[in-house]
Amino acid sequence: MTAQQTVQTPDVLTKDPGPVTFTFAHQLARLSFAVKAVGCEATVTAFKVNGVTWKANLTCPASGTPSWSGGEKTTDGDSRLTKADGNITVSGGNTITMLQDVLLPPHTAADLTDAVINMAYRLKGDTGDDRTAEVELATTEIPHWDAAQQYSYTLTVSASSLTLTWKVKPWDTKDTEVSWGPDETTNQE
């Protein structure tokens, strides 16, 4: 979160220059990922988000728009953005959150080109190897992730299909006002 001053300070400082107003803004995108089972029981044996930038540099100029640069992406070879709790069973009609409140730098359409969810699962009664899926996160409806937005993705598993749905909503907004009184440690008013 960053803060930018929205009112100029007085040219001549007085004993009480009055309030200074700041605008606070989230500089990250907030994501969550879930699995829902419909008409069956599914056991998720592996869940990982790959190809997304998990680390980057934020530059906040004194005036102007903050910007991101550089960055490292998640890969098959790391343990980032992985649900590592072993087998997770999702009963029919239920939804289980795999990753919640994931905070990442904003992503452009180009940044999301390689973004995928890799999941291994089996349905109740399956024998043999797990089913595997690689689901792309970039869609025409969500071509990028903006700062201060929440993106909730749900993979819905049924006996015959695997589909991805999503919701986008603003980050929770809270109004906060802070004021300071006289300096009580020196008895100054």
N, C-alpha and C positions, 0 to 999 in steps of 0.2 A: 504494500500500500504506500502511496506517496501523497504528499500534501503540497499544494501550490497556494501561494498567497493570492487572494482575490481582491484585497483592498490595499492601496498603497499606504505605507507608514507615513506619519507626519514629517514634514521637512525639518521642523524644529521640535526636538523632543521636549516634552513637558513632564510634569510630575506624573500625570496619567494620560498617556497618548490615546486612550480609548481602546475599544476592542479591535483586534486584527482578525479578519475572517480568512479561513483557509478552506479550500476544497480538497477533500480526501478522495482518492480514486484507487480502486484495485488495479494492479498492473498484470495480474495473472488471470488465466481462464480456470474455471473450476469444473471438474469432470467426475462422473460416476459411471460405473459399469455394473450391470446386473444380468442374471440369467433367469428366465421364466420357463417353466415346463407347462405344456398344455396337452391334456389328454394322455399323459404318460408320466412316469417317474424317470428323471434323468440324474445321472451322477457325473459331475464335472471332475475330471481327473487332472486337467491342466488348463490354466487361463493366464494369458500374457498379452499385453499391449506392446506392439513393436513399431518402430519407425517414427516415433514421436520425440520431439525435442524435450528433454527432461532438465537440461541445464543450459543457461545462456547468460549473457551480460546485459544488464539494463543500464542505460545512460539517461539521466534526468537533468536536462539543461535548466538553468535558472528561469528561463522563459521558453515556451515552446512545448512540443510534445515529446514525452519519453520515447525511447526507441530501444529495440533489442538487437543484439548482434551475436555472431558466433553461435555456438551451441553444440551439444552432444545429443545424439539420438539413441533410443533404446534399441537393443539388438537381441537376437536369439541367445547370444553368449553372455548376457548379463541377467541379473535377478531383479532388475527394476520393473515396476508395474506388473508384478506377478502375484497371483493369489497362490500362496505357498502353504495352505492349510491341508493339503492332501485331498482326499476324495470328499466332495461336497454334494450331498444328495438334495435334489430339488423335487419336492412332491408335486404331483399334478395340480395345476391351478395356482401354485405358489411362485414367488419371486425371491431370489437370494441375491444380495449385493455382493459382488466380487471385489470391487475396488470403490472406495468412497472418498469424497473430498480430495481428489487428486488435483494438486495445484501445479499448473504448467504455464510456461510462457505462451502468449498468443501464437497461433499458427496461421500462416497464409495458405492459400490453395496449394502453392508449390511445396510448403512444409508438410502438408498432409498427403502428398502423392504416395508415399510408402507406408502410411499409417494403417495398421491392421490389428485386429484381435485374432490371436491364435488360440484355439480352444480344442481340447480333446474331451470327449464325453462318451458315455454309453447309456443306453436306455435299459430299463428294467427288462430282463429276459434276454438281452444281447449276449451272445457268446463270441469268443474270439477277440480280435483287436478292437481298441477304442475307435470310435468315429472321430475324424478330425475335420476342422474347418478353419479357413483363413478368411476373415470378413473385413472388407475395406471400410475404413471410417469416413473417408471423403465421399460426400454425396452431393447431388446438385442442390439439395435443400440446405446442407451444412457444408459449404465449400471451404470454410475456414473457422478458426476459433478466435473470438474477440476477447480482449481483456474485460473483466467485470461481468462476464456472462457465465451461466451454468449450463453444462451440456450433460444430459443424462441419456446413456445408451442402454438398451435392453436387447439381449439376444433371446429370442423366443424359440424354444425347442419343442418339436412335436415328432410323432413317429415318422412323418413324411417330409418335414422341412425344418429349415433353420432360417429365421428372418431377423433383421435388425430394425429396431424402431428407436426413436430419439425424441427428446424434448429439449427446447432451449428456453431459458428464462433469465431475467436479470439476477445478478447477485443480490442477496438480501440487503436491503437498504435500511440503515439506521441513522437517525439524526442525533447528533451529540453536540452539546454546547459546553464549553469549559470556560470558566472565568476565575480570575484570581483576585483576592481582596488585598488590603494593605499588608505590607510586610510585617508580620507579627513578631519576627525574631529580633527586629531592631526598633520596634515601637514607632516605626515611621508610618505616616498616613499618606 
